[in-house]
């Protein structure tokens, strides 16, 4: 049977994933938006981030065949959904609208950059598999011309690279807004825009990493392994700034 669209998935598969996305999204909404006093921790941050990843992959698969990434996002999201019940997180210092907007931006930024990380890893894998081909073949020829299985129907590396940097640009914009709203929130709560702790440090470093990557792409045409290393470094900093910090507080130190 032929796929129903360029993305390679059958219509019923798209529908089933969409239903799962809606249910997962409702669970997140019911915890973060509906209660007067929400709780937020590393488990919910991780679950929300992966929800955004699956949503991006689902939308992307409407246009190109990237179904090799989608199962990874789905599997990770399914594993993380129950974590929020076991680790409900902490009650925030404020429940004002400003905090909720900041939280939404955090989730979106994390999710978009996580999707970019998956793109970068996929491209690194393809580069490794195609390392014996010429530069022209690696960048302009569809990987499916030389690969088999789930990787055979992938778009050309240039198309993947274009989508990767589009995600990085969007994620960087969201990360910038996250830092700006975080500074505003800190000013209103603590009387100063920046509190120099490990969360602030990792957040600023992650912003610098992605800024340098985008500048390097624009000025020097960075791509391939260089871009992959910067994407992974930036994403690790993002995770350490948010999810990692909350994991240490909630699980290792046992602070609610």
N, C-alpha and C positions, 0 to 999 in steps of 0.2 A: 504493500500500500504506500502511496506517495504522501509525503508530508503536505499539510494543508497550507503552508506558507513558507517563505524563505527561511524562517527560523528553524525548520526541521522538526517541529513538534506537531502532533495531531491536535485537532480542535478539542477533543475531550481532555487531552493532557493539559492544554492551556487552561481549560475551564476548571479542572481539578486543582491546579496550582493557584488559580485566582481565588477559588473558594478557601483554600488553606491560607492564602495571604489575607483575605478578609477576616477570617476567624482570628488569626494571629494579631492583626491590626486592632481588632476589637478588644482583645485581651490587654494589649498595651494601652489603648485609649481608656479602658475602664479603670486601669490602675493610676495612670498619670493625669488624666483630664477630668474624670467624673468626681473623684473624692475631693472633699474640701481640704483634707490634709493628706496629700499623696506621700508615698514613700518611694525613694529612688536609690538604687544601689548598683553594684557591678553586674549582677545577674540581669536586671532589667535593662541596663545600658547595653549589655552584650546582646540580649534578645532583640532589642529595638534596632541596634546596628545591623544585625543580620536580616531583620525584616526589610530594611531599606535595601540591603544587598540583593535579596531575592526579588524585590520589586523592580530594581534597575535591570537585573538579568531578564526578568519576565518581559519587560518593555523592550529591551534590546533584541530579544528573540523574535519580536514581531517583524524585525527588519533584516537581521542577519542571523546566520546559524552559529550561535554560541552556546548550544545546549550542553557542551562539555563542562561549562562553568556552573550552569544552573543546578545540577545535582549536588555539587559541593556546597553551594549556598543553602539549598533545601536541607541537606543532611545536618549541617552545622546549626541551622535555625531550629530544626526539630529537637536536637540535643539540648539546646539552650532554653527552650520554652519552659520546661519544668523547673529550671533553676530559680526562677523568680519566686516560686512557692516556697522553696527551701531557704532562700536568702532574700527576704523582702526588702532589705535595704534600710536606709535611715530616713527619718523625717527631716526635711530641709529646714534651714533657718528661717525661710520665708516661703509663703505660697502665693505671693503677689503675681500679677500678670507678667511683670518683667522677668521673674524667675522662670515662668512657664515658657515664655518666648525663648529665653536663653537655653532652656532644656531642649526645646524643639530644634534649635539650631545645632546644639551639640549632637543630637541623634542623627540629624541629616548629614552633618559634616563627617561624623564617624562612618556612617553607612556609605556615603559616596567615596570616601578615601579607602574604605575596605574593599569596595568593588574595584577601584583602581588598582589596589594591591593584587587582587585576583587576576586582573588583566595583565599586570606586569609579570606575575608568576607564569601565566599561560604563555606569554611571549618569550620568557626566558626558557621555558621548556621547548618551545618550537625552535628557538635559536640553537639550542643544544642538539636537537634532533636533525637540524638542517645544517650543522656546522661545516659539513664537507662541500656544500654547494657554494657557488660564487656569490659575491655580495649582491649582484643584480638579481639572482634567483631568490635570495633570502628576503629581499625587500620588496620585490615587485611581483613575484610569482605566488599564486595561492598555495598554501601549505599542503592542501589536498592533492596537489599534483604528485607529491612524493611520499605522502603518508597514507595510512589506512586506519580503519576503525573510527572511533569518535572524532579523531583529529582530521579526518579526510575532507570534511565539508566546511572547514573553517575558511573565513575570508582571508585575503592577502594580508601579510604582516603590516604593510603600509596602512591598510584600513584599520587594523587592530591598534596600531600605534596612534592613529588619529583619534580614535575613540578613547584610548587611554589618556591622552593629554587633554581631551575635552573633559573627562571626569576629574582629572587633577585640577584643572582650572576652576571647575564648579566647586570642588571640595575646598580649594584654597579660598575662594570667595566666602563660602560658608564658614570656614575656619576663622577668617578675618572678622566676620560678623559675630562669631562666637566669642572671640577675644574682646571685641568692643563691648558687647552686652555684658560679658563677665566683669569687665572693668567697671562698667556703670553700676552693676549690681553690687560689686564690692564697695564702691564708693558710698552707695546708699546704706549698706549694712554695717560697714566697718569704718567708714570715714576716710578710706584711701583706695585709690583705683587698683593698686597692685600690692598683693601680699606675697612676699618672696618666700614661698615654700616650694616643695618638689613639684606639686601640680602646676603651679605657675611657670616654673622653670621648664618643665617638659613641654608645656603648651607653647611657650615662646620659641623654644628650640624647634618644635615641629613646624611652626609657622615659618621660621627662617629656612628650614630645609626645603619646604615646598616652594618658597619664594626663590631660592637659589636654583632649584630645578627648573622652574618656569623661565627664569632669566637665562639659564644655560641653554635651554631649548630654543629660546628666541634669538639669543646672540650667537651661540656656537653650534646649534643644531644637535644638541645632545639626544641620544637615542640608544636603543639596545641595552647592553649590560650596564652602561653608565646610568641611564635613566632608571633601570630596575633597582639598582643599588640605592639611589636616592629615594625612590618611592618606598622601598621597604624600610629604610632608615626613618623616613618621615612618619610612616604609619606606626612603627614601633614607638616613637616618641609620643604620638597621639594616644596610643593605647596606655602607655605609662602615665600620661597626664590624667587620664580619666578612669578607665576600667581597672587598670593596674593599681592605682592608688586606692580605689574603693575596695578592691579585692583584699589588699593588705589590711585595711581598716576593719572590714567586716569578717573576713575568714581567719586571717593570721592573728590579728590583734583582738578579734572578737568584740569590736565596738559596734553597737547598733545605731 
